[in-house]
Each structure stands twice: as structure tokens, then as C-alpha cells.
């Protein structure tokens, strides 16, 4: 009886807080064991999306770029990296809500973005925050990288899924641009990566 109650309590806690021992397989992603070092090519930039919390562990979230290209599916307690051309980019998270980051990337640099889950109406909402020296989350970056699982992206599989929903993708990109325009100056700073923010 006590074991049954403990199992039930853990199950309810898992639903509420994401305390599960394992994170479900993310779509179009494969876990990397052991983790590989992150190295930016001399002519490209690397962007790392790290989701440190196990909250809403059963929900992953698509990350897209400004053209609607699939970058990855962010799992709880996980991180993944994408190699991108330098220059201006927008990163969009697609969940119950839409959120975005404006980024200016330099070649040979690595940038970091926090993926944060919060309570939504029918599912978890996902938010993107720049990780940079001027941000409150900067002090946690290295700890988060050590504590999360590394994943690699199946870009073809993820893109094939998005290609079946072109109207939905366009709508998400429109909403992302709209959000960036509506942010206050303080919010905009949380959603902006600049050239000098890479390492």
C-alpha cells in the first residue's frame, strides 16, 4: 500500500513538475553519449539551445529560423547545437505560444539561448532568452551545459514535418516578428543576441 502511494505520488509529481527520471525521446533528435565538444568553424557560427529544466518533461518544442527552417526540437533537460552562417537571424520557438530571439552572429563564435517552459492554458508554453554577459541567466550557462543531455538534430526529418504545414509555419513567423516589435526595451534586451555575445 505504501509503495502504491509512493508510486502514485511520484507519478503526480512527474505530471506537475517534470521530475521523471528519464526524458522522452525528442522528435527528429538523437541523444549523444558521451557529449561532443562544441567547436565553431572559422566561417560559421554555432548556436546552442539549452533547456535546463525538467518542467513539462513530456513536451518538446520546435525551434525554427527566420525562413521557417527546422533547427531542432528542444527536449527537457537537454541542449543541442546548430551551425549557421554569420549575420542576422531570428529564432522562433513553436509551442502553445510563439516566442522569438533576434540574433546577429559572428563567424567562429558560439552563442547560447535558454529555452524555458512555463504553464500554459492547455499545454506548456516555451520562451527563448538570450544567454549573454549582461543577462541574469549568464551565471548558470556552464552549469546548465554540464547538467543537460546533448542531442543532435535530424534536420531532414524535422523539415519534412514542417513542409507539410507551410501556412502554419508562415503564421508562426508572422507572430514571432509581431512579438519582437511589441516587447518593451527591457524585454527586447532579453530577446537579443549581439555579435559580441559569442565566445
C-alpha positions in Angstrom: 0.0 0.0 0.0 2.8 2.4 0.9 4.7 1.5 -2.3 1.5 2.1 -4.3 1.0 5.5 -2.7 4.7 6.5 -3.3 4.4 5.4 -6.9 1.2 7.4 -7.3 2.7 10.5 -5.6 5.8 10.3 -7.9 3.5 10.0 -11.0 1.5 13.0 -9.9 4.7 15.0 -9.2 6.0 14.0 -12.6 3.0 15.4 -14.3 3.1 18.6 -12.3 6.8 19.3 -12.2 8.7 17.1 -14.6 10.5 15.1 -12.0 10.7 12.0 -14.2 14.0 10.1 -14.2 14.1 9.9 -18.0 13.3 12.4 -20.7 11.2 11.1 -23.5 12.8 10.9 -27.0 12.5 14.2 -28.8 11.2 14.1 -32.3 13.8 14.2 -35.0 16.6 14.2 -32.4 19.1 11.6 -31.1 20.9 11.8 -27.8 24.7 12.0 -28.0 26.7 9.9 -25.4 29.3 10.9 -24.4 28.7 14.6 -25.2 30.9 16.0 -28.0 32.8 19.3 -27.6 31.3 22.4 -29.2 33.6 24.0 -31.9 32.6 26.7 -34.2 34.0 26.6 -37.8 36.1 29.6 -38.7 33.5 30.7 -41.3 30.3 29.8 -39.4 28.6 30.4 -36.0 27.3 27.9 -33.6 24.1 28.5 -31.6 23.3 26.3 -28.6 19.8 26.0 -27.4 19.7 24.7 -23.8 16.6 23.8 -21.8 17.8 23.3 -18.2 14.5 22.5 -16.5 12.7 19.2 -16.5 9.4 21.0 -16.1 6.9 19.9 -18.8 9.2 17.0 -19.5 6.8 15.3 -21.9 6.6 18.4 -24.1 9.3 19.3 -26.6 9.3 22.4 -28.8 10.3 23.0 -32.4 12.9 25.7 -33.0 12.8 27.4 -36.4 14.9 30.1 -38.1 13.6 33.3 -39.8 12.9 31.3 -43.0 10.9 28.6 -41.4 13.8 26.0 -41.4 13.8 23.4 -38.7 16.7 23.9 -36.3 15.8 21.3 -33.7 13.2 20.0 -31.2 14.1 21.2 -27.6 13.8 18.4 -25.0 13.6 19.0 -21.3 16.9 18.9 -19.5 18.7 18.9 -22.9 20.7 21.0 -25.3 21.5 20.9 -29.0 23.7 23.0 -31.3 23.2 24.2 -34.8 25.8 25.6 -37.2 24.6 28.7 -39.1 26.0 31.3 -41.5 27.1 34.6 -39.8 24.8 37.5 -40.0 21.3 38.4 -38.9 18.9 35.6 -37.8 15.6 35.2 -35.9 15.0 32.1 -33.8 11.4 31.0 -33.2 10.0 28.5 -30.7 6.8 26.9 -31.6 4.7 25.6 -28.7 1.3 26.5 -27.4 2.6 30.0 -27.8 5.2 31.7 -30.1 8.4 33.4 -28.8 11.5 34.6 -30.6 15.0 36.0 -30.5 16.8 38.5 -32.7 20.4 37.5 -33.3 23.5 38.9 -35.0 26.1 36.1 -35.3 29.8 36.4 -36.0 31.9 33.6 -37.6 33.9 31.4 -35.3 31.8 32.2 -32.3 29.4 30.1 -30.1 26.2 31.7 -28.8 23.7 30.4 -26.2 19.9 30.6 -25.9 17.9 29.4 -23.0 14.6 27.6 -23.7 12.3 28.0 -20.7 9.0 26.2 -20.2 6.1 27.8 -18.2 2.5 26.8 -17.5 0.1 27.4 -20.4 -3.6 27.0 -20.9 -3.8 23.6 -22.4 -0.1 22.7 -22.7 3.3 24.2 -21.7 4.4 27.5 -23.2 8.0 27.9 -24.3 10.2 31.0 -24.2 13.6 31.9 -25.6 16.0 34.1 -23.7 19.5 35.2 -24.8 22.3 34.0 -22.6 25.0 36.7 -22.5 27.2 38.5 -20.0 24.6 41.2 -19.3 21.7 38.7 -18.6 20.7 37.2 -15.3 21.0 33.6 -16.7 24.6 34.0 -17.7 26.0 32.7 -14.4 24.1 29.4 -14.9 25.3 28.7 -18.5 28.2 26.4 -17.8 26.3 24.5 -15.1 23.3 24.0 -17.4 25.6 22.7 -20.1 27.1 20.1 -17.8 23.7 19.1 -16.3 21.8 18.6 -19.5 21.8 15.8 -22.1 23.3 16.6 -25.5 21.2 15.9 -28.6 21.9 16.0 -32.3 19.4 17.1 -34.9 17.8 15.1 -37.8 17.3 18.2 -39.9 15.7 16.3 -42.8 13.1 14.6 -40.7 12.2 17.8 -38.9 12.0 19.8 -42.1 9.8 17.2 -43.8 7.3 17.7 -41.0 7.3 21.5 -41.3 7.0 21.3 -45.1 3.6 19.6 -44.6 2.3 22.7 -42.8 3.6 25.8 -44.8 0.6 28.0 -43.8 1.1 27.2 -40.1 4.9 27.9 -40.4 4.2 31.3 -42.1 1.8 32.2 -39.3 4.3 31.3 -36.6 6.9 33.5 -38.3 4.5 36.4 -38.5 3.7 36.0 -34.8 7.4 35.9 -33.9 8.0 39.2 -35.8 5.0 40.7 -34.1 6.2 39.7 -30.6 9.7 41.2 -31.2 8.0 44.5 -32.2 5.8 44.6 -29.1 8.5 43.9 -26.5 9.4 46.7 -24.1 13.1 47.8 -24.2 13.9 45.5 -21.2 12.1 42.5 -22.8 13.8 43.2 -26.2 17.2 43.1 -24.5 16.3 39.6 -23.1 15.5 38.5 -26.7 18.5 39.9 -28.5 22.0 38.4 -29.2 24.7 40.7 -30.5 28.0 39.9 -32.2 30.0 40.4 -29.0 27.8 37.9 -27.0 29.5 34.9 -28.6 32.5 33.1 -27.1 
